[in-house]
């Protein structure tokens, strides 16, 4: 059994086993308007705004759309109800179309979601004599806003079953969401629910990897070597930074071991394969539902062509166009935009380079002792602020680039916008992380030949490795992005709803009597009085506004989170756990927003999540490359492996000591103050310890000769093994991904058989109708 709301009322339909559908006895309901236009009241009829308002309303009336005008204070509300013929034409064109004729909308009553979708298209394709459409009239403030109405009964049902915090761990009523918000929103929640469910094993294994590092927190020979070391390290910055004891960073070494251990390699491989399995299993999950919804073969471009004909039977098709000039301009502008974003990542690097020595020279002892870590965290916070600003800039640029391209349909424009917006956001989010992962501590030089920006030295990695810096950067951005964004997403519409609730309540008290008695006719069709209409319209008017970006923003947020969860997961095994916790709340938060706090989204019919599938597949491939590079290049996994089997005690035949004993010392080189170049980099006061002793040598992290400071053979061996590992890792994981994709079919066999039976039943029904029409003619 499923629901269909129509102009006449709320209908219940029952689908039989043979595929036929029967209408059940109707129940009473209110007649609803498809759309409401709101404009500022203009008393002067000669005013240009008033003339344009009248011109637009006249154009709607020419299309037989019923318009009800109600004035309230300084606002004018126009209730719009489309004629029955418009929807009959749409159903007929669906039936004779190439790709959309299998849809369930071709027969029976038209759902309210479908009505809203059709009227939304007609309104935005209506032009006045000046050539302006509704979008331009809204921009010029001729109309203030436009919105479709919530259906009270269906809305209440969704509130009780779905849009409340008490339903946090219950399933989602996807069928009801589809009936109310359309297939596009339903597919978003279906995908988000599937993604959240598949995060459970990833989060569990991530916790195991974290606990594995925690289990050897105090017994690891590497940590002991750092904590018990008497090695004196070279100053971390110029001027006021002095030499320091390696043992001072004992806590940092312990934290590094939590995320840089042998378990992260296996976990990174698992996550790369997990991303592939997630996508393949999602395709199967999607196929089951879109087959049940009868939109498996749905074509958005063809549907848009049908809507064009419904709006204007004499319309001309929008021709496909391609301009090499426009494509070249777009390519150049995209390149310039990416260069700007990468330039901002360089600004963040400069900030950290400058902040670290300034903090080390400050008055607060904590900042002096942890200057590099604090600078890294401040850089992460600044990166988050940059992300928030650039998100708005990226959206504006993406829209302008789509205008230059001049695509021939809304679906094509949406695909183009999604690719551009995600590309810009990806570079905004990950440019700084790529620097931390692959360049930090590798281009800073060495004593006697430091690389500088102006007078400031580039950052260095800790002797325990660079992975902790990447972990700090990711943790700060991910936590801030998830928590702060969710707080703002919920509180802004909630506060607006609370502040504007009084107006609707006053009208509710005013018209309560007439709604119960006078507004109901004997045929059980409800045509409310003007006060009741206005009460309902104001209740929707005072909700937070929604637009074409509302659902896109939710998808973008989740796909970016998916990127964080997979691309650098080797540095942050707890990322899937944070994503899982966030998503459990995100589903209910989005549901409460859409059902309770925001105006109704315009329902969109589709059979997939669009170009987001391709984006997710690209992220899966990039995750293999990035994690291979993180393990092979950023982490200390390969240097430890080489030391264990080539340079360590076990490689030399010793059985009395741990195989990794002496590893930290082996990764350090020594700088002698007697060397003229080294002496030029450090002041005499910098070479004095806290106890007042002057040192003549200090250590730094690198594989260099103590005599001429050239790279040693050990460095080249480690580098060769690093590259060999990256190539091997990526080939093995990519092979596993291909096997997993081949092993899991995109469409379940049961779905294929069900579609076959449905098509056969539909063709037989068409033949029966043809025979009946022939017998009638005879």
N, C-alpha and C positions, 0 to 999 in steps of 0.2 A: 504494500500500500504506500502511496506517495501523494504529495499535496500539489495542487495547482490553484493559485489564486487568480481570479479574473475580474472583469468589469462587473459581472453579475454577482459574484460572491466567492466564497471560499469553497473549493470543490475537493472531494476526496475521490481518488481513482484507485482501482485495484487492477494489478497486472496479473493475468492468468498464466498458466504454465506454457500455453501455446503462443504467448507473446501478445495476445490481444488485451485491450484495456477497456474497462467498464466504469462508467460514472456512477458513483454512489450518491445517495440522497444528499442534497445541499444543506448547508447550515447557514444561519444568518450572519451577516457581517456588514461592516461599513463599506460604502462605495468610496474608494480613495482616489485622489488626484495623482497623476503620474509625475508631475513636477510643479514646483512653485518658483516663480520669479519675484524678486523683491527689488523695489526701486524707491528712491527718495521722492517724497511728495513734492510736486512742482505745481504751484497755483497759476502761474502764467502760462497760458496755452501757446503763446508765441515763442516760448523758450525752446531752444534747439533740442535740449534733452527731452522735453515733453513731446516734441514732434517726432523724435526718433523712437521714443517709447511707443507712441501710437502706431508709427509705421511698422515696427517689429510685431506688435500685437495683431495688426491687420494682416500681415503676411502669414501669421500663424492661423488666423481665422480663415484665410483663403484655403488652407490645408485642412479645413473642417475640424480644427482643434478647438474644443470648448474652453473659453477663457472666463474665469470668475474673478472679478476685481473687488477687493476689500481694502478699505483704508483704515489704518491704525496709527494714531499719533502722527508722526511725520514720515511714515512708511506707507507704501502701496504694495499690497500682495496680489499677485496674479496666479490663481490656481489653474493649472493646465490639465486637460483630459483629452487624450487622443481618440479619434473615432474608431469604431470597430472595423471598418473597411481597411484601415491602414494595417491592422494585424492580420486580417484575412489575406491581403496581398502578400504580406511577408511569408505567411505559411505556405501559400501556393508557390511562391518563388523558391522557397526552401525545398519543396517537394520535387521541383523540376531541375534543381541545381545538380552539379556534377559531384561535389564533395560533401554537401550538407544535407542530402536527402535522407540520410539514415537517422537524422536527429529526431528526438522525441517531440520536438515542437511542431512537427509538420501536421499534426492532427490534434484535436481536442482543444480545450481552452488554453489561452495564452497566460502564462504565469506573470505575476506582477514584476518579477525580475526582468523578464523579457520585454514587457511593456516599457519599463524604465529605460532599458538599453536602447530600444528603438526610438523612443521619444528624445532621449539624450542626443542621439545622432541627428535626428531631424532638426532639433533646436539649434545645434551648432552648424548645420548646413543651410540655415535660413538667412537670407540676405535682404537688406532693405534697399531702397532705390539709390542710396549713396554707395552701395557696394560693400557696406560694413556687415560683418556677421556678429554673432552673439559674443564671441571672444573679444572682438574689438570694442563692442558696446560696453562690456564689463570693464575693460581697461580704461575707457573714457568716462566711467562712472555714470553712464546712462542708466544701467541697472547696477544695483549694489551687489547682489549675489543670486545664485540659483542653486536649488537643491531638490533632491527627491525625498520622499517621506518614508519614515519608518512605519512598518505595519505593526500595530500595537500587540495583536495576539501572537504573531510569530516572534516579535521582539521579546515579549515576556517569556515565551517558551525557551528561547535561546539564553535569556538571563538565568533562568532556573537550572537549565541543563549544562550550561557551558560558561557563561560570562560572570563567574563569581569565584572568589578565592577558595571557597570550600570545595570546589571541583578541581583542585590543583592536581590531584593524582588520578582523576577519572579520564576515561576516553573522550574523544571529541566526536560530536554528532555531525560527521562530515556531510551526510545527506541533507540535514536541515540547513547547514551552512551553505550548501550548494543551492538549495531552493531559495534562500533569502539573499545571499550576496553574489550568487553566480559561480560558475566553475572556476574562474581565475582565483578568487579568494579561497575557495574550497581547496584548490590544488596547493596554494601556499601553505595552508594549515596542514594539509595531508603531508606535504614535503617536510615541513618543520617537525611534525610529530614523528615521522619516519627517521629523520635526522637525529632527533633527540633519543629515540629508542636505540638506534645503532651506536650512539655515543656511549652507551652503558658498558659494553665490553672494552672499548677504547679507554674510557675513564678508569675502569677497574685495573687494566694492565698498566696504565700510567701510574696509578697509586702503588702497584707492586714494584715498579721500577724505582719509584721514589723511596719506598720502604727498603728496597735492596741497598740503595745508597746509605740510608739511615742506619741499617744494620751494621755497617762497617764504619760508622761515623767516628768511633774512638779507637778502632783497631787497625785502620788502614796504615800501612807503612809510609805512604806518601804524606798523610796528615801528620803522622808522628815526626817525619823528617822535617817538615816545615815548623811544627810547634817546638821541637827541641833543637832547632838549628841555631848556630852562632854566626851564620854568614851575614856579613854586612853588605847591604845593597846600595847601589848608587842613588843619588838624589833624584826624586821624581819630577822636579821642576827646577827652574833657575832661581838664583838669588837666595831666598829664605829657606828653601827646602834643604834639609840636611840628609846625611846618610842615615840609614835605618836598619833595624834588625829584621831579618826575614821572619823570625818567630813572632813579630808584632802582628802579623797577618794570619795568625792561627785560625781565627774564626772564619775569615774569608776562605781559607783553604778547605775548611769543613763544608761550607756552603757549596763550594765548587764541586766537591766530590758527590754531593747529592744529585747533581745534574750532569756530571761528566764522569760516567763510569761505563763498565762493559754492557750494562743492561740497556743503555740508550741506543746502542747499535741495533739490537734485536727489535726494540720498540719502534725505531724509525722505519725499519723494514715492514713491520706489522702495519703501521699507519699508512704507508704507501699502498700496500695491498688492500687495507681497509677502505681507503678512499675509492678504489676501483669497485670493490664489492658493494659498497654503499650505493654507488651510482647505478650499477647493474641491477641490484635488488630494488632500487627505487623505480627504475623503468618498469619492472614487473609489477610492482605495487601500483604504480600509476595506471598501467594498462588495465588492471582489474577494475579500477573505479571508472575510468573514462568509458570503458566498455559498458558498464552498468548504466552510466549516464547517457549512453548512445551519442557520444561525441568523438568516438575513436578516429573517424576520418574527417573531422571538422577542419575547415580551412578558413582562417580569419580573413584572408584577402578576398575570398569569394563571398563571405558573409558581408563584408563591407561593400562589395559591389551590389549585393541584393538590397542593402539599406539605401544605397544611392538611388536605386530604381524606385523603392518605396517612397522616398522623399520627393523625387522628381522623375516621373516616367519618361521624360524627354531628355534626361541627362546624357552627357557624353562621357565616356570612360576616361579616367586619368591615365594618360599614356606613360609607359615605362620610358625613362630618360636616363641617359648617361652622358656626362660631360667630362672630358679629360681635363678641361680647365678647372672645373669645380673640384674634381677629385684631387688635382695637384694642389689647389689652394687649401683644401681641407687637410691634406697630408702635411703640408708645410706648417699650417697652424697647429696641428696636433704635435708635430715635432718641437715647435717653439714652446708649446705648453709643457711638454715633458721636460724640456731643458730648464724651464723655470722651476718646475717641481724638484728636479735634481739639484738645481742651484740652492733651493731652500734647504735640502738635506745637507749641502755643504755649509750653509749658515749654521745649522745645528751642530755640525762638527766644530766649526770655529768657536761657537759658544762654549762647548765643553773644553776645548783647548785653552780658552781664556779663563773659564770659570775655575778650573782645577788649581792653577797657581795662585789665583786671587784668593780662593778659599784657604789654601795652605798658608797664605800670608796673613790670614785674618786673626782676630782676637780670640774667637771661640776655639777652645782646645779640641772639641769634638770634630769641628769642621777641618781643623788643621790635620788631625790624625786620619780622617777619612775623606780627604779632599776629592780623590778620584771617584769614589763611590757616590758621594753627594752630588758631584758635578754630573755624573751619569744619570742620577735620578732627576735632577733639575732639568737636564736635557730631555728626558723622557716626558716630563710634564709639559715642557715647552713644545715638544713634538705633538702632544695631544692637543694643545691650544692651536697649533698650526693646522692640524687635521680638521678641527671644527671650522676654522676660517676658510681653508681651501675647499672644503666640501661645498660651500655656497658658491665659491668662484668656479669650481669644476662644473657644477650644475649649469651655471649661466653660460659658460663657454661651450659645453656640450649642446645646449639648446641652440645657440647661435650657429654652431657647425652643422646641426641638422637642418636649420633654415637654409643654409648655403647649399646643402645637398639636394633639397627639393624632392623628397621621396614621394611616391605616388599613393601611399596609403598610411593610415595611422599605425598599422601593425609594423610596416617597414620602418617608419620613423621611430617607433618604440624600440625596435631591435638595434637600430643605429645608435640611438641615444644610450641604450644600456651598455653597449660595447665601449663607447667613448667614456661614459661616466665611470664605469668600473676600471677602465685602464688608468684614468687620471687618479682615481681613489687608490688604486693599487700602488702606483708610484708614490703617491703622497704618504701612504702608510708604511711602505716597505723600503723606500730608498735609504732612510736612516738605519733601518735594521740590517740591510745588506752591507752597509759600511761597517757596522759593529761586527757582523758575522765574518766578513771576509777581508777587511782592510785594517781594522783596529789592531795596533801592535805589530803590524807587518811592514809598515812604510814609515816608521818613526825614526829609523836610523839607529846609531849606537854612539856611546861616548867618544867624543872626538869628531863625530860627523852626524850630529842630530839634524833631522828635518824639521824646519820651523815654518810657522805662519807668522810673518813679521818677526817679532822677537820671541814668540811663544813656541815651545816645543810641542810636537804632536803627542797624543796620548800613548801610554804604554799598557800592555797587558800585565796582569798579576803573574808571578812565577807559577801559580797553580793552573793557569790557562785563561783563555779569553771568553769561555762559554758563559761564565757567570755574568759578565757585562751584557751579553745578549739576553740572558734570562731576566735580568733586572729591567732592561728596556721593554721586553715583551710583557712582563708581569704588570708594570706600571700602566702601559698603554691599554692592555686588555682589561684590567680592572677598572680603570677610569672610564674607558669607552662603554663598558657594559653597565656599570652602576650609574654614572652621571647621566648617560643618555636615557636609560630607563626611567630614572627619576624625573627628568624633564618631560619625557614622552607622556608620562602619566599625570604629573601634577598640573601641567599647563591646561589641558582640556578639563581636568577635574575642577580646578579653581574657576574656570570660566563657567562650567556647568553650575557650580554652587552660587556664583554671583548673579547669574541670570535666571535662577529658578523661580524667583518671587513673581515675576511678571506672568509666567504661565500659571502659577498657583492662583493668582487673583482671578484670571479668566476661567479657571477650572471651577472655582466657587460660584462664579457669576452664571455659568451656563450649565451647572450640574443638573438642574431640574429638566430643562428642555432636552438634554441628551438622553435622559432616561425615558421620557414619555413622548413629547411632541416631535422629536426628531426621528421616530421609528414609524415606517408605514406598514400597512397590512400585508404587503407582499414580501416582507422581510428584507427589502432593499433599503439601505439607509442613505439618505441624502441630508447630512447635518445642516443645521442653521448656520448663518454666517459666523456667529459667535463661537460655535463648536469647531467650525473649520479653522477660524483664526487661532483658537486655542491650540489645536494640533499643529498648525503651521508655525506658531511661535515656539512651541516646544522643540521643534526641529531646527528652527532658525537660530535659537540660542545655543545649540550644540556647536562644538568645534568644527571648523570647516575641513572638508576633505577635497582632494583633487586627484589628478592622474598620477601624482607622485606619491600618494599615501601608501599604496601597496608596494610601489617600487622601493621606497625607503626601507620598508621592512625586509624585502628581499635582499637589498644591498647590505643591510646590517648583518644579516645572517650569512651571506656569502663571504663577507669580509671576515666574519668570525670563523667560518670554515677554513679560510686561508690561514688564519693564525693557528688553527688547530692542527693543520697538516704540514704547512711549509717549513716552519722552524720547530717542529715538535721535538726534535732531538735535543734542543736546548731547554725545552720547557715541557717535561712529561706530564705535568699537571694541567696543561691547557685543555685537554678533553674533559677533565673533571670540572673545571671552571665553566666551560661551555655547556656542559650538561646541567649544572645547577642554574645557570642563567636561563637556559631554554625552558626549563620546567616553569619558571616564573614568567618568561617572555610570552609563552603561549596564552596564559590567562590574562596577562597585562594587555596584550594586543586584542584579545577577545573582549575584555571589559571596555577598552577604548572604542572599538568598532561598534559594539552593541549599545553601550550606555552613554558614552561621552562624546561621540562624534556623529556628524551627519552620516546618513546612509551612503556607502560607497556605490558608485554606479556599477551594477553587475556586468561582468564581461564573460562571454562564452568562449572557451578555449579547450584544448585537449592536452596541453602540456605547460610546463613552466617557461616555455619559449627559449630564448637565447641563453638563459641562465644555465641550461644543461650543458651547452658548449663551454661556458665559462667554468663550470665545475670540473669538466673534463680537462680543461687547460690547467686548472689549479692542481689537479691530480698528477699531471705530468711534471709540472714545475716543482711539486712537493718531492718527487723522486730526485730531481736534480739538486734542489736546495739541501735536502737532508743528507744526500751523499756528500756534498761539499762541506756541510757543517761538521759531519763526523770526520771526513778525511782531512779537511783543512783547518776548521776552527777549533775542534776539540783536540785533546791530547791523547786520543785513543791510539793513533798511529805511532807517535813518538814513544808511547809506553810499550806498544807491541814490539817496536824495533829494539828498544832497550832490553826488554825481557829476553828476547831470543838472539840478540846479537852482541850487546854490550854489558848486560847485567851479570850479576853473580852466577845465575843458573847457566848462562851461555858460556861461562868460563869454567864450568864444572863444579862450582861450589854448591854444597848441599846443606850448609850450616846456617845460611842466612836466607831471608826472603828474596825472591827473584827481583823485586822492585826496589830493594834497598839501594840508596844512592842515586835514585832517578832524578830527584830535584837538583842535586848538585851537578849531575851530568848535563842538565839543560841550561846551566848558567855559564857565562863566560866572565872573564876578569878584565877590568880596566885598571891600568897602572897610572898613577898621577905623574910618574916620571915622564910619561909620553907627553910631548908638547901639545898635541891636539886635544888630548883629554884634559890637560891642565887648563886649556883655554875655555873649556865648557863649565868648569866648576870653580867657585871661589874657595879660598882657604877656609872660610867659616862654614862652608857647606860640608867639608870633609871632617868636621869635628863631631864626635858622638855626644850623646847626652851626658856621659860621664866626663867629658872634657878631653878625651884622647883624640889625637890627630891620626887619621888612617891614611895609608899610602896606596891602598887599592880598594876596589869595591866591585861587586858582581852585578850583572844584568842578564836578562833572559835572551839568549841567542846562542847559536852554534858558531862561534868565531874564534880565531886563533888569538892567543894572548900576546903574540909578538907583532904581527902586522895587521891584526883585526880583519883579516879576510875570512870568508866563509870556509868552514872545514868540510872534509869529505862526509862527516856525519850528517851535516845539513843536506847535502845532495842525496844521500841515501834515504833520509827521512822524506824528502820531497818526492823522490821517485816512488817510494812505497805509497805516499799519499795519493798521487795521481793514479797509480795502479789500483788502489782500493776504490777510488771514486768510479773509475771505469767499470771495474768488476761489480761493484754495488749497484750501479745504475742498470747494467745489462741484466743482472739477475732479477732485480725488482721489476724492471720493465717486462721481462719474460713472464714473470709470475702474474703481472697485471694482464697481459694478453691472454694467458691461460685462463685466468679467472673470468675475464670478459667473454671468452669463447664458451666456457663451461656453463655460464648462467645465461639462458636465453632472455631476450628483452621482453618477450610476450609469452605468458604461460600458455601451455597447450589447451587448458580448459577455456581460457579466454578466446582463443582462436576457434574452438569448436562452438562456443556459445554464439560468437559473431556469425559463424557459418549458418547456424540454425536460425538466428534472427533474420539474416538476409534472405534465407529461403522462405521463411514465414511471410516476410514483407512482399517478396515477389509473388507468392501465391495469392496474397490478399489483393495486390494490384490486378492480378489476372481475374480474380473473382469479381472485382469491381467493374472490369472491362466487360465481362460476360453479362453482368446485371444491366449495364448501360445498353448493351446490344439488344437484350431481351426487351428492355423498355422502349427502345426505338422501334422494334418490330411490332 
